[in-house]
Amino acid sequence: MAEIKKGKYVYYHCTGFKGKCGEPYVREEVLDEQFAQHLGGLRIDNEVFEWVVRALRESCSDEKREHSDAIARIQAEWDRLQKRIDAMYVDKLDGRIDEGFYKRTRAQWRDEQERCERDIERHRAADDSYMDQGIQLLNLAQNAHQLFIAQPAKEKRRLLNFLLSNCTWQQGTLTVEYKEPFDLLAETVAAAARVEATQGAEMVQKQVWLGD
């Protein structure tokens, strides 16, 4: 989109199709209004939002247990390797194995221990970030509409770049595509609205938020 300022108004125009796009210039506030409407499609009912956060925390508890179990298994493997290294050292001192075999085998087992250490660190990092990132993304989606309205143009663009992957303007209508995971959230919110309109609010959680 090309930007042009006339007086107190800012207008945008499509720069695609090598300058042959027939869409007229559109005022900035018109685009802002339609962007705000789309971002409102990410917002969910407060009660449902709290329920989703609780579900995420419960899911995170399961995730934490999986990471803890994995760390315990990997640590046990590291310990077994260390016992082998210690026992082999005694065999070297007693003359049962030579120096060359000891060094080669110890180096191999130390490589395996280092792999274990990297895997443990990876599980610890995932354990720390899983829930925080999920809740931060949910909060951003929940407040995206109000944030967009309240922010200056530069910050609006940053927010849109974070949330959206592609936008098109045709015949006065803005179409947007969300980035992951906001695309899934937008689809779920839209599905919930359709179920509520046809079957009532009580069916929304059961069929949509607890569905496949």
C-alpha positions as CSV (number, residue, x, y, z in Angstrom):
1,M,0.0,0.0,0.0
2,A,1.3,3.5,-0.9
3,E,0.7,6.3,1.6
4,I,-0.2,9.9,0.7
5,K,-1.1,12.8,3.0
6,K,-3.6,15.5,2.0
7,G,-4.2,18.1,4.7
8,K,-5.1,16.3,7.9
9,Y,-6.0,13.0,6.2
10,V,-3.8,10.1,5.3
11,Y,-4.8,8.0,2.2
12,Y,-3.6,4.6,1.1
13,H,-3.5,3.1,-2.4
14,C,-2.7,-0.4,-3.6
15,T,0.8,-0.7,-5.2
16,G,0.3,-4.2,-6.6
17,F,-0.2,-5.3,-10.2
18,K,2.6,-3.0,-11.4
19,G,0.6,0.2,-10.7
20,K,-2.5,-1.1,-12.6
21,C,-4.7,-1.8,-9.6
22,G,-8.0,-0.1,-10.1
23,E,-8.8,0.3,-6.4
24,P,-9.2,4.0,-5.4
25,Y,-7.4,5.6,-2.5
26,V,-8.8,4.9,0.9
27,R,-8.6,7.0,4.0
28,E,-6.5,5.7,7.0
29,E,-9.4,5.9,9.4
30,V,-11.5,3.7,7.1
31,L,-8.8,1.0,7.1
32,D,-8.3,1.4,10.9
33,E,-12.0,0.8,11.5
34,Q,-12.1,-2.4,9.5
35,F,-8.8,-3.7,11.0
36,A,-10.4,-3.0,14.5
37,Q,-13.5,-5.0,13.5
38,H,-11.4,-7.9,12.5
39,L,-9.3,-7.8,15.6
40,G,-12.5,-7.9,17.6
41,G,-13.0,-11.3,16.2
42,L,-10.2,-12.6,18.4
43,R,-12.0,-11.6,21.6
44,I,-13.9,-14.3,23.5
45,D,-16.4,-14.1,26.4
46,N,-14.7,-13.3,29.7
47,E,-16.1,-16.5,31.3
48,V,-14.8,-18.6,28.4
49,F,-11.5,-16.8,28.5
50,E,-11.0,-17.7,32.2
51,W,-12.0,-21.2,31.5
52,V,-9.5,-21.5,28.6
53,V,-6.7,-20.1,30.8
54,R,-7.5,-22.7,33.5
55,A,-7.5,-25.4,30.9
56,L,-4.1,-24.2,29.7
57,R,-2.7,-24.3,33.2
58,E,-4.0,-27.8,33.6
59,S,-2.5,-28.8,30.3
60,C,0.7,-27.1,31.4
61,S,0.7,-29.3,34.6
62,D,0.6,-32.4,32.3
63,E,3.3,-30.9,30.2
64,K,5.5,-30.2,33.3
65,R,5.1,-33.8,34.4
66,E,6.1,-35.0,31.0
67,H,9.2,-32.8,31.0
68,S,10.0,-33.9,34.6
69,D,9.7,-37.6,33.7
70,A,11.9,-37.1,30.6
71,I,14.5,-35.3,32.7
72,A,14.5,-38.1,35.3
73,R,15.0,-40.7,32.5
74,I,17.8,-38.8,30.9
75,Q,19.5,-38.1,34.2
76,A,19.4,-41.8,35.0
77,E,21.1,-42.5,31.7
78,W,23.8,-39.9,32.5
79,D,24.4,-41.5,35.9
80,R,24.7,-45.0,34.4
81,L,27.4,-43.7,32.0
82,Q,29.2,-42.1,34.9
83,K,29.2,-45.4,36.8
84,R,30.7,-47.1,33.8
85,I,33.4,-44.5,33.5
86,D,34.3,-44.8,37.2
87,A,34.4,-48.6,37.0
88,M,36.5,-48.5,33.9
89,Y,39.0,-46.2,35.6
90,V,39.4,-48.8,38.4
91,D,40.0,-51.5,35.7
92,K,42.7,-49.3,34.2
93,L,44.4,-48.8,37.5
94,D,44.3,-52.6,38.1
95,G,45.8,-53.2,34.7
96,R,42.7,-55.0,33.3
97,I,42.4,-52.5,30.4
98,D,45.1,-50.4,28.7
99,E,45.3,-46.6,28.6
100,G,44.3,-46.3,24.9
101,F,41.1,-48.3,25.3
102,Y,40.2,-46.3,28.5
103,K,40.7,-43.0,26.7
104,R,38.7,-44.0,23.6
105,T,35.8,-45.4,25.5
106,R,35.7,-42.6,28.1
107,A,35.6,-40.0,25.3
108,Q,32.7,-41.9,23.7
109,W,30.7,-42.1,26.9
110,R,31.5,-38.4,27.7
111,D,30.0,-37.5,24.3
112,E,26.9,-39.4,25.3
113,Q,26.8,-37.6,28.6
114,E,27.0,-34.2,26.9
115,R,24.1,-35.2,24.7
116,C,22.1,-36.0,27.9
117,E,23.0,-32.6,29.3
118,R,21.8,-30.8,26.2
119,D,18.5,-32.8,26.3
120,I,18.0,-32.0,29.9
121,E,18.5,-28.3,29.3
122,R,16.1,-28.4,26.4
123,H,13.4,-29.9,28.5
124,R,14.0,-27.4,31.3
125,A,13.7,-24.5,28.9
126,A,10.4,-25.8,27.4
127,D,9.1,-26.4,30.9
128,D,9.7,-22.8,31.9
129,S,8.2,-21.2,28.8
130,Y,5.2,-23.3,27.8
131,M,2.5,-21.8,30.0
132,D,3.9,-18.2,30.0
133,Q,3.9,-18.0,26.3
134,G,0.4,-19.5,25.9
135,I,-1.1,-17.1,28.4
136,Q,0.7,-14.1,26.9
137,L,-0.7,-15.0,23.4
138,L,-4.2,-15.4,24.8
139,N,-4.0,-12.0,26.6
140,L,-2.7,-10.3,23.4
141,A,-5.6,-11.8,21.4
142,Q,-8.1,-10.8,24.0
143,N,-6.9,-7.2,24.1
144,A,-5.9,-6.8,20.5
145,H,-9.0,-4.7,19.6
146,Q,-8.5,-2.2,22.3
147,L,-4.8,-2.0,21.9
148,F,-5.2,-1.3,18.2
149,I,-7.6,1.5,18.8
150,A,-5.5,3.2,21.5
151,Q,-2.1,3.1,19.8
152,P,-0.4,5.5,17.4
153,A,0.0,4.5,13.7
154,K,3.5,3.0,14.1
155,E,2.5,0.8,17.0
156,K,-0.7,-0.2,15.1
157,R,1.5,-1.5,12.2
158,R,3.7,-3.4,14.6
159,L,0.7,-5.1,16.1
160,L,-0.8,-6.0,12.7
161,N,2.5,-7.4,11.5
162,F,2.6,-9.6,14.6
163,L,-1.0,-10.9,14.2
164,L,-1.5,-11.0,10.5
165,S,0.2,-12.7,7.6
166,N,-1.6,-11.2,4.7
167,C,-4.3,-8.5,4.0
168,T,-6.2,-7.6,0.9
169,W,-8.5,-4.6,0.1
170,Q,-11.1,-5.0,-2.6
171,Q,-14.2,-3.0,-3.4
172,G,-14.2,-1.3,0.0
173,T,-13.8,-4.6,2.0
174,L,-10.7,-5.6,4.0
175,T,-9.8,-9.3,4.2
176,V,-7.2,-10.5,6.6
177,E,-5.3,-13.7,7.2
178,Y,-4.1,-14.4,10.8
179,K,-0.7,-16.0,11.7
180,E,-0.6,-19.1,13.8
181,P,-2.0,-19.6,16.5
182,F,-4.3,-16.6,16.0
183,D,-5.9,-18.1,12.9
184,L,-7.1,-21.1,15.0
185,L,-8.4,-18.8,17.7
186,A,-10.3,-16.6,15.2
187,E,-11.9,-19.7,13.6
188,T,-12.9,-21.0,17.0
189,V,-14.5,-17.7,18.1
190,A,-16.4,-17.6,14.8
191,A,-17.6,-21.2,15.2
192,A,-18.7,-20.4,18.8
193,A,-20.7,-17.4,17.5
194,R,-22.5,-19.6,15.0
195,V,-23.3,-22.3,17.5
196,E,-24.6,-19.7,20.0
197,A,-26.8,-18.1,17.3
198,T,-28.4,-21.4,16.4
199,Q,-28.3,-23.6,19.5
200,G,-27.8,-21.2,22.4
201,A,-24.9,-20.2,24.7
202,E,-25.0,-23.5,26.7
203,M,-23.9,-25.5,23.7
204,V,-20.9,-23.4,22.9
205,Q,-18.5,-24.7,25.5
206,K,-19.5,-28.3,24.9
207,Q,-19.5,-28.3,21.1
208,V,-16.8,-25.8,20.4
209,W,-14.3,-25.2,23.2
210,L,-14.5,-28.9,24.4
211,G,-14.9,-30.3,20.8
212,D,-12.2,-31.7,18.5
